[in-house]
Amino acid sequence: MLPPSDISALLLEKILAAQKLLPQLSVRAFAAAMAADVIVDTGAILALLDENDRWHALCSDALRQLRLPLLTSEAVLTEVFHLIRRSRTEMEAVWTLVHSGVIVLATIDNSELHRIQALMSRYKDLPMDFADATLVHLGEREAITAVFTLDQNDFATYRINGVRRFHILPVERP
């Protein structure tokens, strides 16, 4: 597990590079540059933070190829914090990812919950959990087709708007 002050040189490099651009960008250009094009799931976040995780190297390599920020949902962050609840170091590392802008939290309004319910009903045979349903919904709403996840079997089954497949990262498996 990496300490929160040094999650990885990669994350620090990406954060510093983004900060160097800030004075050069107008507000509109900055907003466009910061639009997420990848959704991130629980397992990928945990693998990035844990050097002992068998997926760590693959996730770190995949992250080097991604444009930041990564978009996620409250449900995913809830899962992450639940799974690391006993580790103060991991908790601080997750907060560092969020506060640095590496991970951006998308909001989901009450009016969108019917779509999440419909997704969970559609994939009840898997079954689809709430966190996955929020990510599929965000993919549909934000027109994002790439998902950074270790849950490759489920996301290979899920379809964006019932038709389009997700591009699953990392591509390789340990």
QUINORFEN-V129332 format. One record per pair of residues at least 4 apart in sequence whose ideal C-beta (glycine too) atoms are under 7 Angstrom apart, sorted by the first residue. I is the first residue (numbers start at 1). J is the second residue. Records with the same first field share a line. If there is no record, write none. Layout:
I=J / J
This chain:
1=49 / 50 / 51 / 89 / 90
2=6 / 7 / 8 / 49 / 51 / 93
3=89
4=89 / 92 / 93 / 96
7=11 / 49 / 93 / 96 / 97
8=60
9=13
10=14 / 60 / 63 / 64
11=15 / 102
12=16
13=17
14=18 / 68 / 102
15=19 / 100 / 101 / 102
16=20
18=68 / 101
21=25
22=30
25=29 / 30 / 33
26=30
27=31
28=32
29=33
30=34
34=69
36=69 / 70 / 71 / 104 / 144
37=67 / 144 / 146
38=66 / 70 / 144 / 146 / 148 / 169
39=71 / 72 / 135 / 138 / 139 / 144 / 147 / 148
40=44 / 45 / 70 / 71 / 72 / 103 / 148
41=76 / 135 / 147 / 148 / 149 / 151
42=46 / 76 / 79 / 80 / 131
43=47 / 149 / 150 / 151
44=48 / 59 / 148 / 149 / 150
45=49 / 80 / 94
46=50 / 53 / 80 / 83
47=53 / 55 / 56 / 59 / 150
48=56 / 59 / 60 / 63
49=90 / 93
50=56
51=56
54=174
55=59 / 150 / 174
56=60
57=61
58=62 / 170 / 172 / 174
59=63 / 170
60=64
61=170
62=66 / 148 / 169 / 170
66=70 / 148
68=101 / 102
69=101 / 102 / 103 / 104
70=102 / 103 / 148
71=104 / 106 / 138 / 142 / 144
72=76 / 77 / 103 / 105 / 106
73=106 / 108 / 131 / 134 / 135 / 138
74=78 / 105
75=79 / 130 / 131 / 134
76=80 / 131 / 135
77=81 / 105
78=82
79=83 / 131
80=84 / 94
81=85 / 91 / 94
84=90 / 91 / 94
87=91
88=92
89=93
90=94
91=95
92=96
93=97
94=98
95=99
96=100
97=102 / 103
98=103 / 105
106=138
108=112 / 134 / 137
112=116 / 137
113=117
114=118
115=119 / 137
116=120 / 133 / 134 / 137
117=121
118=122
119=123 / 128 / 133 / 136 / 137
120=124 / 128 / 130 / 133
123=127 / 128 / 158
126=154 / 157
128=132 / 133
129=133
130=134
131=135
132=136 / 151 / 154
133=137
134=138
135=139 / 147
136=140 / 158
137=141
138=142 / 144
139=144 / 145 / 147 / 160 / 166
140=160 / 161
145=160 / 164 / 166 / 167
146=166 / 167 / 169
147=155 / 166 / 168 / 169
148=169
149=155 / 168
151=155
152=156 / 168
153=157
154=158
155=166 / 168
156=168
158=166
159=163 / 164 / 165
160=164 / 166
